[in-house]
Amino acid sequence: MAYSMTGYGTAKANINGIDVEVQVKTLNHRSLDMHVSMGNMPGQLELLFQKMIRQFVGRGRVDVNVIIGEQSKSRGDLNLPLLEARASTLAALFNGAWSRNKCLEFCLAQREVWDIDYSAKMTESFFEGVLETTRQALEMLTKARRTEGKALQTYLLNALDEIDTSRHSALVRAPERLKDYKNVLNDRIQSIVGDSGRKLDDDRLALEVAILADKYDVTEELTRIATHLSALRILIQSPTDPMTCIGKKIDFYLQELNREATTMASKSRDTILTSHTIDIRTTIESIREQAANIQ
């Protein structure tokens, strides 16, 4: 099961009378890049957050936002002098562009105007509760990443089937192309010889076709494409956990597939075979775009 690098999870709790909400968001990134916003909690707790994140995420940008007490503002006492002072300052700053009510509404959203002191309640048990809430948010994140990863897995497997169909068509066309070339070459020689009375050398014609067959043979490329497709299917469908990073491996196989398809295109010398190689390369690029979202 593949896991997407993008996802969102959230969890809420009331710890020691304080409302806590933890929001976790992940985005694409080549490595594990963690950013934690902890509000008024001690900075040394960030190491504990990072340690917990590493238990759930192997690659990608991770943004953790811990919101403390935002839902508990009404339980505090409103500091009217501070509210009035801030509203007046804001009104002067905007030079009347904001009405007094709008300035008051904006300032009411600031925690400082509510006399709420959480520091006395931020005990060790509080921090443990915040970490547990963070774990719950990360578990929700994992479920979201698994769901999106399943959709990506289905898309990739279908795309690999499309490449395999084009590969099979190219495999069928390859020998037919040589027969067509032999006929074209024969017709050209006949037109050149014309009524000169010279006889066409069948052995020389067979030699020319054999040289072309060796120079522009794409059997080896088609065989390697089949091998890479098989390896990709195994990789995409292999059992994984949220820490397993397969995105870079998928990208490696896509590079190899693209290399073989490029070589085929240079060897094709045939419009039908070229069309199949274009289909293969187009599908590879679509896979690459989606694979960039896989951890």
C-alpha positions, 0 to 999 in steps of 0.5 A: 500500500502506497502512502501519499505525501499530502494529507491533513489530520486534526485532534481536539482535547480539553486538558486541565481545563484548557482547550487544545487543538492540534492540526497536522498538514503534510506536503511534497518534499524530497526529504523530511522537513518538520515545522512545529508551532507550539504557541506558548509552550516551552521550546524544548518540547519541539524535540519531542514533537519531532521524535513523534512525527518521525514515527508517522512520516518518512518523507515530506514537509510536515507542519504541526500547529498547536492551538491552545485556549482559543476556544476558552476565551469567553471563560476569561475576564475582558480587559476593557482598557487594553481593548479600548487602547488597541482598538484606538491604535488600530483605528488611527493606523487605518486612518478611519478606513476601518469602523470602530466596530470592526477595530473592536472585533479584530482586537477581540480575537487577540488573546491578550485582551482576555485575562487568561493565564494558562501558565499555572495549568501547563504542568507535566500532565498538560504537556503529556496530554498535548503530545497524546493529542498530537499523536491522535492528529498524526493517526488521522493524518496517516488515515488520510494519506493511506486513502489518497495513497490507495487512489494513487496506487490504482492510478499507477497500476492502470498507467503501467497497464497502458504502457504494457499495452503499447509495449506489446503493440510495438513488439508486434509491429517490430518484425512487420516493419522489417518486412515493409522495409524489405518491400520498399527497398525492393521496389526502389531497386526495381525502379532504379534498375528499370529496363537496364536488364540487370538482375536484382541480387536477392542475397544482397537485398537480404543482407541489407535488410539483415543489417537494418534489422541489427541496427534498428532492433528494439527487442532488447529495449522492449524486454527491459521495459517489461522487466521495469514494469514488473519491478514497478508493479511489485514495488507499488503493491508491496506491503508498506507502512507510513515510514516506508519511502518508495517514491524515490525508487519509483522515480528511478524506474521511471527514469529507466523506462524513459531511457528505453523509450527514448532509445526505441524512438531513435531506432524506430524509423517507422511511423507506427512504432514511433507512435507507440513510443510516444504513447509510452513516454506520454504515460511515463510523464503522467506517472511521474507527476502522480508519483511525485505525491507518493512518500 
